[in-house]
Amino acid sequence: MQTTADRMTHLAPHFFASLSARIRSLQAAGRDIIRLDEGAPDLPPAPHIIEALVHSARQPNTHSYQPHIGPDALRRAWADYYIREYGVELDPNTEIVPLLGSKEGIFHLSQAYVNPGDIVLVPDPGYITYTRGALFAGGEVYSMPLRRENGYLPDLRAIPMEVLRRARLMWLNYPNNPTAATASREFFAQAVALALEHGFLLCHDAAYMQVAFDGERPPSLLETPGAKGVAVEFNTLSKSHNMAGWRSGALLGNAQVTRALFTLKTNADSGHFLPIWEASIAALTGDQTWLKARNEVYRQRRDRVIEGLRASDFIVETPRASLYVWAALPENWSSMDFAAALLENTGVSVTPGTVFGRGGEGYVRISLTAPLERVDEAMRRIHGWMMGKDKE
Ligand SMILES: Cc1ncc(COP(=O)(O)O)c(C=O)c1O
């Protein structure tokens, strides 16, 4: 039997694989499970996007390999979108590379930039691919705690000088998964200044930028003056346009970095299915007003979750963006034990905070990706269980 390469030790199976197996066995035993764990949009994209896919797939000449760099019209569509939405100018020929969803780009960027022993600055709690990509490349992860009292922003001044000197990449992600926090332009300006001072690459993961409520307009990091000198932004249609399964995103910003990732990708994948790229163009250039109605659906669910959790003694803030509610546990539970007990006792599945790092201990993440009546039912079950326990 061959053993795997040493670097494979950094790739434990993802938590959701074991959770899904447990849920399947509960369902097989007849249990009704409400999944508020994963962050996958449950609603479809707008009809004009699906039409563009179908129309393109019907053509006889859209089925072959495509150039890695994608159609010119796709990169122009991303550039126009950034001008329209954020006032950011990008050169479609040098500053934009299409991705097969942002996850592969996030993972691959570390392979392109991190040497063994380099430090990668990663938010804790945070999206686990920043850490996994860094470790797989042989890098060392330095966790930047995201604390409630600091608005779930990393304290940039608390990073030791020694660490900054060896830092190769810093990851930021706002609106944030899992805490649902947003960042201000001032914070982004501080991060850009730090990257300029210490010469590390600043990577902003903007997966949730278009999911916002109550008039919130989360900024792009690339709006920051000077950002393109030291930074890139990952964007994706997964959450913004309900297209998670379509795998369509982009890396935007610094031309050297987009070039390096492009070179890596020409060796690792073979472009995308043209109809998906053409539908992505339709998503970026077409009517965007449907997103407002979609966000209103999430807002209603958010309000019910907040109301339900507070009635059950959770401490929660009302998020102004993202697909999540980040809830502090009311008792002295560990996150893993709480999520497991909740699933077994109520059939409601939430994500333990520690899936996102040690900094997530004492929290669970609740996704707003189930219909309102299921959200209400979940809140009823949680309330019944929590209040019943009090009486035990
Ligand atoms: C913070 C964050 N970044 C990136 C992704 C990856 O999204 P995709 O690969 O679908 O573009 C996710 C998915 O859940 C996420 O939560």
The ligand as an SDF file (V2000), in Angstrom:
LIG
                    3D

 16 16  0  0  0  0  0  0  0  0999 V2000
  -15.8800   32.9920    3.0240 C   0  0  0  0  0  0  0  0  0  0  0  0
  -16.0340   32.1180    1.8320 C   0  0  0  0  0  0  0  0  0  0  0  0
  -15.1740   32.2660    0.8260 N   0  0  0  0  0  0  0  0  0  0  0  0
  -15.2530   31.5020   -0.2790 C   0  0  0  0  0  0  0  0  0  0  0  0
  -16.2190   30.5360   -0.3950 C   0  0  0  0  0  0  0  0  0  0  0  0
  -16.2200   29.6770   -1.6200 C   0  0  0  0  0  0  0  0  0  0  0  0
  -17.2140   29.9730   -2.4990 O   0  0  0  0  0  0  0  0  0  0  0  0
  -17.2020   29.4400   -3.9840 P   0  0  0  0  0  0  0  0  0  0  0  0
  -16.0580   28.4900   -4.1520 O   0  0  0  0  0  0  0  0  0  0  0  0
  -18.5130   28.7950   -4.1680 O   0  0  0  0  0  0  0  0  0  0  0  0
  -17.0050   30.6540   -4.8410 O   0  0  0  0  0  0  0  0  0  0  0  0
  -17.1390   30.3360    0.6370 C   0  0  0  0  0  0  0  0  0  0  0  0
  -18.1540   29.2880    0.5340 C   0  0  0  0  0  0  0  0  0  0  0  0
  -18.8780   28.9770    1.4270 O   0  0  0  0  0  0  0  0  0  0  0  0
  -17.0410   31.1550    1.7780 C   0  0  0  0  0  0  0  0  0  0  0  0
  -17.8690   31.0190    2.8120 O   0  0  0  0  0  0  0  0  0  0  0  0
  1  2  1  0
  2  3  1  0
  2 15  2  0
  3  4  2  0
  4  5  1  0
  5  6  1  0
  5 12  2  0
  6  7  1  0
  7  8  1  0
  8  9  2  0
  8 10  1  0
  8 11  1  0
 12 13  1  0
 12 15  1  0
 13 14  2  0
 15 16  1  0
M  END
$$$$
